[in-house]
Amino acid sequence: MKTRAPRLLLAVLACLPLTAMAQKYENLALTPPMGWNSWNTFAGDIHESVIRQTADAMVANGMRDAGYTYIVIDDTWSQRQRDAQGNLVPDPEKFPLGMKALADYVHERGFKLGLYSCAGPRTCADYPGSWGHEFQDARLFASWGIDYLKYDWCNHGTADARDAYTRIRDALRAAGRPVVLSICEWGQNKPWEWAGAVGHLWRTTGDIYDSYDGRKGWEMGWKRILDLQATLVENVGADGLNKFAGPGRWNDPDMLEVGNPGLSLAESRAHFSFWCLLAAPLMAGNDVRTMTPEIRAILTDRDVIAVNQDPLGKQGFRALAEPAKNLEIWVKELSGGDWAVCALNTGTAPADLTIAWDRLWTIRGPHTVRDLWTKKPAGDTAKPATFRVDSHDVVLLRLTPVKS
């Protein structure tokens, strides 16, 4: 028989004024969260040694200092069943020293530790989910020192998404430890309309995999997901998805595949550029212990990351698409009157892409232009600019107003 206590507690919490803990919770993720997630490379083949090595590598390769804060362990970390008291138990073969010791290790190196759970009774990989155990699990996570929770949507039955995610939000607050809540609901219930009051980021589409524009069942290449962001913007109406994003609340087009084998170097660079332009969470998904210098340079580029982490918190949008010219142009408003402009070559061969500044109606007045990837000045907006761009690559520019 299910107890009514959790529902009663939810009702009581809903009537209380904003507590100090709630304020701390809501002041998290004022810029898009940055970190690393285990799933895209390791899936269920995870071990605490991999997590420790990843933390050490992210210190050595500069990712920590570039802003990658969260190290998130995805599905399959626990035993298949709860213990006699109903508690989740870390798999003793994968995490023999336990989660508290691992959290301490990560914290000592300047990171925060994230875990995965699910709104259903079982996770996507058929491990115990948190349905009916929200407050118990939140207290356990707090005791371990967990800082981030990715909360999935598998096996949810007839549950209401807003109710299910509000339950875990209130459980996390009641547990007394500030935790970033990642709502992994795949955009099925229009989370952009309600999730800003519940979590800090919410998925807008299905899952990503390391492809430019491929489709593999539920999974999509990053260009398909990018196109869906534009489609959702158009379907939502005025200002689209953009109006729901901002400090503390972010549309999430899923984790990064930068550096994974299905992408060329150009596609990785373009993928990273667009996720920065979208003000998306930057959760690396490659094996950072063995990545090439070129991939490390992409992931740690401070000028490009600054576009993502801009304190204004504006999400970029597609301003122009010309399929016949293999050209897309996306723009993002930045603080101080600056703009980021990203032009993509969608074709299969190198091409000259021309940006006619007067066609980008949101950008008014003269601006100087700087190429963020080459670190070179690129003229100004007095006349159209042309750039030679490889297939599936981008030119990413920062525009700064000319002072009169």
Secondary structure, DSSP 4 states (H G I P E B T S, - for coil): ---SHHHHHHHHHHHSPPPHHHHHHHTS-SS--EEEESHHHHTT---HHHHHHHHHHHHHTSHHHHT--EEE--SS-B-SS--TTS---B-TTT-TTHHHHHHHHHHHTT-EEEEEEESSSB-TTSSB--TT-HHHHHHHHHHHT--EEEEE-TT-TT--HHHHHHHHHHHHHHHTS--EEEE--TTTT-GGGTGGGT-SEEE-SS-B-S-SS-EETTEE-HHHHHHHHHHHHHHH-TTGGGGG-BTTBEEE-----TTSTTS-HHHHHHHHHHHHHTT--EEE-S-TTS--HHHHHHHT-HHHHHHHT-TT-PPPEEEEEEGGGTEEEEEEE-GGG-EEEEEEE-SSS-EEEEE-GGG-TT--S-EEEEETTTTEEEEETTS-EEEEE-TT-EEEEEEEEPP-
